[in-house]
Amino acid sequence: STNVKIRISDAASNNQIYSMSPNVFTISRLFLISPNGGERWRAGSTKSITWDRSSNINNVNLQYAIVPNPTESDWIDIIASTPASSGSYYWNIPEALSTVNAKIRIRFVSNTTIQDVSDNPFAIGYVQISQPTGSNVWQAGKQYQISWNASSSVSNVKIEYSTNAGGT
């Protein structure tokens, strides 16, 4: 709301003894919905950052940090300013980003003290197959080496195969 005042009164005086704030002020709401902790996002992918806000917030700044307990200098801009009315922004996550401590911060561009940060960290990582390369021909019943590179945020992998070019 942009037309707020506070009134404080003596509860026993039936509102006869009171004071009211001399001027109106604004209460703004800015709430990060996603990611808010626990997600696992792939580096190099595009993910939606979503939020809710009060109507007086017109533009927001989106940032990320990849360290636990980030300080002001740890925050990196995703976008300096984007319209807040959309309630979402599609982030192209950098290819080589790897962390289990990612957090997103959203701030009102006109007043950066109005902000929200992911409640808990989320992970960003990648897995890249290095063998087979795609030009291989394997014979059924034989053993072959499967190899990959993974970011430090990937601790275990699951290996599956498809017989219809990745359709299922």
C-alpha positions as CSV (number, residue, x, y, z in Angstrom):
1,S,0.0,0.0,0.0
2,T,1.2,3.5,-0.7
3,N,-1.1,5.4,1.8
4,V,-0.2,3.9,5.1
5,K,-0.3,5.5,8.6
6,I,0.3,4.0,12.0
7,R,-1.9,4.7,15.1
8,I,-0.9,3.8,18.6
9,S,-3.4,4.3,21.5
10,D,-3.8,3.5,25.1
11,A,-5.9,0.4,25.1
12,A,-7.7,1.5,28.3
13,S,-8.7,5.0,27.1
14,N,-11.2,3.9,24.4
15,N,-9.0,5.6,21.7
16,Q,-8.9,8.9,23.6
17,I,-5.1,8.8,24.2
18,Y,-3.3,8.1,20.9
19,S,-0.7,9.2,18.4
20,M,-0.7,8.9,14.6
21,S,2.2,9.0,12.3
22,P,2.4,12.5,10.8
23,N,2.8,11.4,7.2
24,V,1.7,8.6,5.0
25,F,4.3,6.0,3.9
26,T,4.5,2.9,1.7
27,I,4.6,-0.8,2.5
28,S,6.0,-2.8,-0.4
29,R,6.0,-6.6,-0.8
30,L,8.6,-8.5,-2.8
31,F,8.7,-12.3,-2.4
32,L,10.9,-14.7,-4.3
33,I,8.9,-17.9,-5.1
34,S,11.5,-20.0,-7.1
35,P,14.2,-21.0,-6.7
36,N,13.8,-21.0,-2.9
37,G,16.1,-23.9,-1.9
38,G,16.6,-27.6,-2.7
39,E,16.3,-27.4,-6.5
40,R,18.9,-29.0,-8.8
41,W,19.4,-27.0,-12.0
42,R,21.6,-27.9,-15.0
43,A,24.3,-25.5,-16.0
44,G,23.7,-24.3,-19.5
45,S,19.9,-24.6,-19.2
46,T,17.3,-21.9,-19.0
47,K,15.2,-21.8,-15.8
48,S,12.4,-19.5,-14.7
49,I,13.0,-17.3,-11.6
50,T,9.5,-16.4,-10.2
51,W,8.3,-13.8,-7.7
52,D,5.3,-12.0,-6.3
53,R,5.2,-8.3,-5.5
54,S,3.1,-5.4,-4.6
55,S,1.8,-3.1,-7.5
56,N,4.1,-0.2,-6.5
57,I,7.2,-2.3,-7.5
58,N,7.8,-1.6,-11.1
59,N,11.3,-3.0,-11.9
60,V,13.4,-5.6,-10.1
61,N,17.1,-6.5,-10.2
62,L,18.0,-10.2,-10.2
63,Q,21.3,-11.6,-8.8
64,Y,22.9,-14.9,-7.9
65,A,25.6,-16.0,-5.5
66,I,27.4,-19.3,-5.3
67,V,29.0,-19.2,-1.9
68,P,27.5,-19.9,1.5
69,N,26.4,-16.8,3.4
70,P,27.1,-14.3,0.6
71,T,28.3,-10.8,1.3
72,E,27.4,-7.8,-0.9
73,S,30.5,-8.4,-3.2
74,D,29.5,-12.0,-3.8
75,W,26.3,-11.1,-5.7
76,I,26.5,-11.3,-9.5
77,D,23.9,-9.6,-11.7
78,I,21.6,-11.8,-13.8
79,I,19.8,-8.7,-15.1
80,A,20.2,-5.1,-13.7
81,S,16.5,-4.3,-14.3
82,T,13.5,-6.1,-15.6
83,P,9.7,-5.3,-15.4
84,A,8.4,-6.7,-12.1
85,S,4.9,-7.1,-13.4
86,S,5.8,-10.2,-15.4
87,G,6.5,-12.1,-12.1
88,S,9.2,-14.2,-13.8
89,Y,12.4,-14.1,-15.7
90,Y,14.1,-16.8,-17.8
91,W,17.7,-17.1,-16.7
92,N,20.2,-18.7,-19.1
93,I,22.5,-20.4,-16.5
94,P,26.2,-20.1,-17.4
95,E,27.6,-23.4,-18.9
96,A,30.4,-24.1,-16.4
97,L,28.6,-23.0,-13.2
98,S,28.8,-25.5,-10.4
99,T,27.8,-25.1,-6.8
100,V,25.6,-26.6,-4.1
101,N,25.3,-23.1,-2.5
102,A,23.4,-21.1,-5.1
103,K,21.0,-18.4,-4.0
104,I,19.0,-15.9,-5.9
105,R,18.4,-12.3,-4.7
106,I,15.6,-10.1,-6.0
107,R,15.6,-6.3,-5.3
108,F,13.4,-3.4,-6.0
109,V,15.5,-1.2,-8.4
110,S,14.2,2.0,-6.9
111,N,14.9,1.0,-3.3
112,T,17.3,-2.0,-2.9
113,T,16.5,-2.4,0.8
114,I,13.3,-4.0,-0.4
115,Q,14.5,-7.5,-1.4
116,D,14.2,-11.2,-0.9
117,V,16.7,-14.0,-1.1
118,S,16.3,-17.8,-1.6
119,D,15.5,-19.3,1.9
120,N,17.9,-22.1,1.3
121,P,20.6,-22.9,-1.2
122,F,20.1,-24.9,-4.4
123,A,22.5,-26.8,-6.7
124,I,23.7,-26.0,-10.2
125,G,25.8,-28.6,-12.0
126,Y,26.5,-30.4,-15.2
127,V,27.4,-33.9,-16.5
128,Q,29.1,-34.2,-19.9
129,I,29.4,-37.6,-21.7
130,S,32.9,-38.1,-23.1
131,Q,32.5,-41.8,-24.2
132,P,30.7,-43.0,-26.3
133,T,31.1,-40.2,-28.8
134,G,28.3,-41.1,-31.2
135,S,30.4,-42.6,-33.9
136,N,30.8,-45.9,-32.1
137,V,29.4,-49.2,-33.1
138,W,29.1,-51.6,-30.2
139,Q,28.6,-55.3,-30.3
140,A,25.9,-56.8,-28.0
141,G,27.4,-59.0,-25.2
142,K,30.7,-57.1,-25.0
143,Q,31.8,-54.6,-22.3
144,Y,32.6,-51.0,-23.2
145,Q,33.9,-48.0,-21.3
146,I,31.4,-45.3,-20.6
147,S,33.0,-42.1,-19.3
148,W,31.9,-38.6,-18.4
149,N,32.9,-35.4,-16.7
150,A,30.8,-33.9,-13.9
151,S,30.9,-30.8,-11.9
152,S,31.7,-30.9,-8.2
153,S,28.1,-30.4,-7.4
154,V,27.2,-33.8,-8.9
155,S,28.1,-36.6,-6.4
156,N,26.4,-39.6,-8.0
157,V,25.3,-40.4,-11.5
158,K,22.6,-42.6,-12.9
159,I,23.4,-44.4,-16.3
160,E,20.5,-45.3,-18.6
161,Y,20.2,-46.1,-22.3
162,S,17.6,-45.7,-25.0
163,T,17.0,-47.7,-28.1
164,N,15.0,-45.0,-29.9
165,A,17.5,-42.0,-30.1
166,G,16.7,-40.7,-26.6
167,G,12.9,-40.7,-27.0
168,T,12.3,-42.7,-23.8
